[in-house]
Amino acid sequence: MTKRKMIFAVICGMLGCLCFGAGDWLMMYGDAAFDAEYLSWLTTGTAQIPQWRYTLAMVLAFPGIILYGTALFAVQNYIKDEKHRKVYHYLNAFGLTPWLALHLYYIMILVLYSGLSQSPDSGYEQQEIRAICMLLYENTSWVIAASEALMLPVFVYWFYLQLRGYTDFPRAFAFTNVLIIFGLLKGVTMSMPEGAFRLAFNNGLMSESMIIWFAVILIFELKRKERRNM
């Protein structure tokens, strides 16, 4: 892959982050008050979110996953050894589908929650609506664990490859791994005041971590291109 194509692919990944991240914020930004007996994201705000926001959040996920895939598959070109490159390739292929599945999973529960909450003819009290959504979550939450089990190994493997020096990056770049960035940002959210911003920022944490990771790769590629030109 030429350097120009690599830069283009990484920029595609960053645009994918904006698609998914925008969807994450559309799904959750609102009054953060919630009933402690139920899920923390079944808030007063999410009950009031109009349905078009959830529709748009789902629509954005489709170009988002294509743009993500463009970048994540391009990243394998930094791996020196063909055997390691193939392992990364298949881990990445297995991990991309759950991105959409997990996004759809949360949206379906939130659509049900906001739809019933805003329907004057639903016949349910707010507490009953939360209980219905909680029941749905409790019986299907295995989807979250299954999705993460497929999504995360490629990033763990990338950390291993960088740490062992099997990529074009210096070994220290292993600590710019998206999972480490995610952990650091998660720590930042702990110090944020409760509110709509924290709720939405926390919901989009993976997209926000990914865009920082892609930015690191982009800077590395631009610097490398500059050194070669010199």
VENKAKA-V545282 format. One record per backbone hydrogen bond with DSSP energy under -1.0 kcal/mol. NH is the residue of the N-H (numbers start at 1). CO is the residue of the C=O. If there is no record, write none. Layout:
NH&CO ; NH&CO
This chain:
6&2 ; 7&3 ; 8&4 ; 9&5 ; 10&6 ; 11&7 ; 12&8 ; 13&9 ; 14&10 ; 15&11 ; 16&12 ; 17&13 ; 18&14 ; 19&15 ; 20&16 ; 21&17 ; 22&18 ; 23&19 ; 24&20 ; 25&21 ; 26&22 ; 27&23 ; 29&25 ; 38&35 ; 42&39 ; 43&41 ; 44&33 ; 45&31 ; 47&43 ; 48&45 ; 53&50 ; 55&51 ; 56&52 ; 57&53 ; 58&54 ; 59&55 ; 60&56 ; 62&59 ; 64&60 ; 65&61 ; 66&62 ; 67&63 ; 68&64 ; 69&65 ; 70&66 ; 71&67 ; 72&68 ; 73&69 ; 74&70 ; 75&71 ; 77&74 ; 78&75 ; 79&76 ; 80&166 ; 85&81 ; 86&82 ; 87&83 ; 88&84 ; 89&85 ; 90&86 ; 91&87 ; 92&88 ; 93&89 ; 94&90 ; 95&91 ; 96&92 ; 101&97 ; 102&98 ; 103&99 ; 104&100 ; 105&101 ; 106&102 ; 107&103 ; 108&104 ; 109&105 ; 110&106 ; 111&107 ; 112&108 ; 113&109 ; 114&110 ; 115&111 ; 116&112 ; 117&113 ; 118&114 ; 122&119 ; 129&125 ; 130&126 ; 131&127 ; 132&128 ; 133&129 ; 134&130 ; 135&131 ; 136&132 ; 137&133 ; 138&134 ; 139&135 ; 141&137 ; 143&140 ; 144&141 ; 145&141 ; 146&142 ; 147&143 ; 148&144 ; 149&145 ; 151&147 ; 152&148 ; 155&152 ; 156&152 ; 157&153 ; 158&154 ; 159&155 ; 160&156 ; 161&157 ; 162&158 ; 163&159 ; 164&160 ; 166&161 ; 168&78 ; 173&170 ; 174&171 ; 175&172 ; 176&173 ; 177&174 ; 181&177 ; 182&178 ; 183&179 ; 184&180 ; 185&181 ; 186&182 ; 187&183 ; 188&184 ; 189&185 ; 191&188 ; 199&195 ; 200&196 ; 201&197 ; 202&198 ; 203&199 ; 204&200 ; 205&202 ; 208&204 ; 209&205 ; 210&206 ; 211&207 ; 212&208 ; 213&209 ; 214&210 ; 215&211 ; 216&212 ; 217&213 ; 218&214 ; 219&215 ; 220&216 ; 221&217 ; 222&218 ; 223&219 ; 224&220 ; 225&221 ; 226&222 ; 227&223 ; 228&224 ; 229&225 ; 230&226
